[in-house]
């Protein structure tokens, strides 16, 4: 089997397609959460604590010098705080999805199917032969 035919067989398996769909949906969900945090959650929180925009919080290590063409060097912990909140929201959403899926899977496993008529008949024959 050639390299390309092996790759085609690998790429066309259901698990790989499902993974690709999950990655695309995850990326879109990440953008939604970024927008939610940056544009809906953080502005009211900033307003409550005095009109502060968290994304501008930074610790300047070296100020910019336009004359010498030296850029500002800063640790932007406000942007990190926004990212931390985004991560928390995404982690909580994934937790809820996994929790719901586990409940659905347990319900499916909890309801065993009744044995077929063949199985019941074979069981009766086996029990009769044991006597």
N, C-alpha and C positions, 0 to 999 in steps of 0.2 A: 504494500500500500504506500502510495507516495505521500510526501509531507503535506501537500495541499489537500488531498482527499482525507487524510487524518484530521487536519484542521477543520475541514468542512463538516465532517462527522461530529467533531467536538462542538463546533459552534452551533450546530443545528439541534443539539440535544435540548430537551425541554428545560433543564435546570439553568443552562446558560442564557436562554431567552428570558426566563423568569428573572434571573439576576440582572440582566440588562434593563428590563422594564423597571425593576426595583431601583436601580441606580438613577435612571432618568426621573422617576417619580420622586426619589429622595432629593435630587438636586432641585427640582421644582419646589418641593416642600421646604427645603432650606432657604430658598429665596423668599418664600411666603413668610417664614418665621423671621428672617432678617428684616423684612418690611414691617412686620408686626412689632418687633422690638424697637427698631429705630424710629418708626413714624407714629406708633400708637401707644406703646407702653412707656418708653423713656420720656417723652415730652411732659406728660402729667406728673411723673415722678420728679423730673427736674423742676417743674413749676412748684410742686409742694415743698421742695427744699430751697426755694429762692431763685428760680429761673436759671438753674444750672444746666448746661448741656454736657452730659457725660462724655460724649465723643470728643470733646475738646480738652478734656483733662489730660495733662501730660507733665512729665518731669523733664525739664530741659537740662541736658548735659552740656550742650554747647550752643550758644546763640548763633543765629545766622549772621553772616557778614557779607552783604551784597557787594561791597567794594572788592573784597578778596575772593568773591564767588565761593564762599563757604556756606554750605547748607546747614540748617538747624539739625542738631542731633538731639532727639528726645525719646523718652520712654512713654508711649501713649497708653497709659493704664486705663483711661476712659473707654477707648475702643476695645480694650481687652475685657472690661466690665460688660460692655454690650455683647460681646461674643460669648461670655460666660452665661449671660441670661439667655441668649439664643440656644446655647447648648442645653441648658436646663429645660427649656420648653420642648426642644426636640426629644430629649431623653424621656421626658414625662409622656409625650405623645406616643413614642415607641413602646414605652412600658404599658400604656393603656391598650395599645393594639395587640401586644403579645398576651396580655392578661385576657382579653376578650377571645383571642384565638385559642388559648389554652382551655377556656371554658367550653368553647364550641367543640374542640377535639375530645374533651372528657365526656361531653354529652353523647357524642357519636360512639365512643368506646363503651359507655355505660349501658347502652341498649344493645345487648347481644341478640343476634337473630336466632329465631327458633330453628331447631334442626329440621332438615328437609325430611320428607316422607321416606326417602331411601335410607337415610341415616337411622331413623326410628325403626324401620323394618330390619335393617342389618343388626342393630342393637338387640332387638327382640330375638333374632335368629342366634346371635352369639350367646345371649343369656340362656336360650333353650338348649344349646349344645353343651353349655357348662353343666347343666343338670344331668 
